Amino acid sequence: MPKDKPSPEEAKHQAVKEIAGLVDAFCKQHLNDEYADLCRKLTAKLGHKRPSPLVSGLPNTWASGIVRAIGWGNFLDEDEG
C-alpha cells in the first residue's frame, strides 16, 4: 500500500526538525551554543510562517542559509585585523 503524503503541518514539522538537527550539529562542531540558539530561533521563526518556506528546497540548503545569515549578521566573516 502506498504511503500517504504527509499533511502540510506534518511536512513543516518534519522539515523544521531536520533543519534544526543539521544546524545544531554544525554549530556544535564549528561555532558555539550562542550561534546554535540564534540559528534555532531563526529556524523556528521560518517554520511558523504560513506557508512555511522550509517545506520547499533541500534541508541542507536551508541549514546552510540559516547559519550564513546569522553569521553574516554577527560579522562572523569579517577579518579581525
Backbone bond lengths (Angstrom), bond angles and torsions (degrees), N, CA, C in turn:
res aa  C-N    CA-C-N  psi(-1)  N-CA   C-N-CA  omega(-1)  CA-C   N-CA-C  phi
1 M - - - 1.444 - - 1.536 108.08 -
2 P 1.336 118.53 131.75 1.467 120.62 -179.20 1.521 111.18 -68.54
3 K 1.316 113.99 145.11 1.464 120.43 -179.97 1.531 109.14 -74.11
4 D 1.319 115.81 135.20 1.459 120.54 178.42 1.518 110.25 -67.81
5 K 1.312 114.75 146.09 1.463 120.64 176.45 1.533 107.92 -69.73
6 P 1.349 117.57 135.00 1.476 118.59 -179.59 1.523 110.76 -65.24
7 S 1.311 114.71 151.25 1.461 119.73 177.16 1.533 108.58 -65.69
8 P 1.329 117.70 160.20 1.474 119.25 178.31 1.534 112.46 -55.92
9 E 1.307 116.89 -36.88 1.473 120.57 179.67 1.527 110.99 -68.05
10 E 1.325 116.58 -42.04 1.463 120.17 177.40 1.524 111.33 -65.44
11 A 1.326 116.51 -40.93 1.468 120.91 178.75 1.521 110.52 -62.65
12 K 1.341 116.07 -39.71 1.461 120.56 178.92 1.528 110.61 -64.39
13 H 1.316 117.42 -47.07 1.465 120.88 -179.73 1.526 111.34 -63.62
14 Q 1.324 116.66 -39.06 1.459 120.80 178.36 1.529 110.45 -64.87
15 A 1.338 117.16 -42.64 1.466 120.95 179.63 1.523 111.05 -65.11
16 V 1.324 117.21 -45.07 1.469 121.25 179.63 1.527 110.20 -60.86
17 K 1.318 117.07 -43.59 1.461 121.07 -179.56 1.529 110.89 -63.07
18 E 1.329 117.15 -45.01 1.462 120.33 -178.87 1.529 111.69 -67.13
19 I 1.326 116.92 -43.59 1.468 121.17 -179.76 1.522 110.20 -65.64
20 A 1.322 117.02 -43.44 1.469 120.38 178.87 1.525 111.14 -61.25
21 G 1.329 117.50 -37.80 1.452 120.67 177.35 1.525 112.47 -64.17
22 L 1.325 116.39 -41.52 1.467 120.84 177.88 1.526 111.01 -65.15
23 V 1.328 115.86 -43.94 1.464 121.08 -179.76 1.526 110.28 -63.74
24 D 1.323 117.08 -45.24 1.469 120.74 179.80 1.527 111.65 -60.82
25 A 1.319 115.86 -43.72 1.464 119.44 -179.72 1.528 110.99 -62.91
26 F 1.318 116.98 -42.98 1.466 120.25 179.71 1.527 110.87 -64.83
27 C 1.333 116.17 -46.72 1.470 120.03 -178.57 1.528 111.10 -64.23
28 K 1.317 117.09 -37.22 1.467 120.53 179.06 1.531 110.69 -63.98
29 Q 1.334 116.12 -38.80 1.456 120.11 -176.87 1.528 113.02 -82.17
30 H 1.334 118.22 -35.51 1.464 120.57 -170.59 1.529 115.67 -117.96
31 L 1.320 118.03 -20.60 1.470 120.03 -174.79 1.529 109.58 -122.95
32 N 1.328 117.26 -128.79 1.464 119.73 179.98 1.520 110.03 -150.73
33 D 1.325 116.24 -179.74 1.466 121.32 -177.05 1.520 112.50 -64.43
34 E 1.327 117.17 -33.35 1.460 119.97 -179.95 1.533 110.89 -63.77
35 Y 1.324 116.67 -44.84 1.467 119.87 176.90 1.524 110.88 -64.98
36 A 1.319 117.07 -39.56 1.464 120.66 178.80 1.526 110.11 -60.11
37 D 1.330 116.78 -42.92 1.465 121.00 179.35 1.525 111.19 -64.07
38 L 1.322 117.34 -44.97 1.461 120.63 178.57 1.525 111.51 -62.57
39 C 1.314 116.46 -40.92 1.468 120.50 179.83 1.527 111.22 -67.67
40 R 1.338 117.75 -38.87 1.463 120.78 176.83 1.526 110.51 -63.34
41 K 1.343 116.72 -39.78 1.463 119.95 179.14 1.524 111.39 -63.91
42 L 1.335 116.77 -41.77 1.463 119.80 178.48 1.522 110.64 -67.13
43 T 1.323 117.32 -40.13 1.460 120.84 177.54 1.528 110.29 -60.29
44 A 1.324 116.60 -45.65 1.468 120.84 179.08 1.528 111.09 -63.30
45 K 1.327 116.61 -41.17 1.466 120.69 179.70 1.532 110.41 -61.51
46 L 1.323 115.92 -44.80 1.464 119.57 178.13 1.532 111.38 -66.47
47 G 1.320 116.49 -31.95 1.455 120.38 177.94 1.513 113.31 -69.96
48 H 1.331 117.42 -23.92 1.461 121.20 -179.65 1.523 113.34 -85.92
49 K 1.333 116.98 -13.32 1.461 119.28 178.28 1.523 109.13 -64.50
50 R 1.317 115.83 150.62 1.465 120.72 178.41 1.510 109.32 -123.48
51 P 1.302 118.85 117.04 1.455 126.35 -8.26 1.521 110.55 -76.27
52 S 1.310 115.76 150.74 1.463 120.22 -178.55 1.522 110.10 -72.18
53 P 1.327 117.16 129.06 1.461 119.00 178.24 1.532 112.39 -71.37
54 L 1.323 117.60 -14.24 1.464 121.32 -175.26 1.527 113.47 -68.45
55 V 1.339 117.79 -18.56 1.465 119.88 -178.70 1.525 111.66 -79.15
56 S 1.328 117.35 -13.24 1.464 119.73 175.85 1.523 108.24 -105.78
57 G 1.294 116.47 148.82 1.454 120.02 -178.92 1.515 111.54 87.36
58 L 1.312 114.32 178.81 1.459 120.73 -177.82 1.529 111.45 -92.66
59 P 1.323 117.47 141.66 1.470 120.34 178.21 1.529 113.12 -56.70
60 N 1.341 117.44 -38.89 1.472 120.05 178.40 1.522 111.38 -61.14
61 T 1.312 116.36 -38.78 1.459 120.75 179.85 1.523 110.47 -66.09
62 W 1.327 116.32 -44.86 1.468 119.74 178.47 1.521 111.32 -64.43
63 A 1.319 117.19 -43.33 1.467 120.47 -179.18 1.527 110.73 -61.47
64 S 1.328 117.10 -44.73 1.464 119.01 -179.86 1.519 111.22 -67.65
65 G 1.319 117.57 -37.07 1.461 120.46 177.61 1.521 112.44 -65.21
66 I 1.314 116.32 -39.08 1.468 120.70 179.21 1.522 110.30 -66.26
67 V 1.334 117.15 -46.79 1.468 120.01 178.76 1.526 110.00 -63.14
68 R 1.303 117.37 -40.96 1.469 121.63 179.69 1.528 110.79 -62.93
69 A 1.316 117.51 -44.95 1.462 121.00 -179.17 1.526 111.38 -63.05
70 I 1.327 116.56 -44.85 1.465 120.08 179.22 1.530 110.06 -66.43
71 G 1.310 117.27 -42.80 1.465 120.80 178.90 1.515 112.08 -63.86
72 W 1.317 116.91 -42.45 1.471 121.25 179.86 1.533 109.91 -65.25
73 G 1.318 116.17 -42.14 1.461 120.41 179.91 1.525 112.89 -66.04
74 N 1.313 116.77 -20.66 1.470 121.83 179.91 1.526 111.91 -110.16
75 F 1.328 116.25 19.53 1.472 123.25 174.87 1.517 112.86 58.76
76 L 1.338 117.04 33.45 1.451 121.01 -179.35 1.529 112.78 -66.05
77 D 1.334 116.77 -25.43 1.466 120.18 -176.57 1.535 113.13 -93.46
78 E 1.307 118.09 3.94 1.465 120.46 -179.07 1.529 110.94 -83.13
79 D 1.327 115.79 146.55 1.459 120.57 174.82 1.526 109.70 -73.14
80 E 1.316 115.47 146.20 1.462 119.81 178.80 1.515 112.70 -77.33
81 G 1.308 116.60 -21.93 1.444 121.64 -170.93 1.457 116.20 -84.93
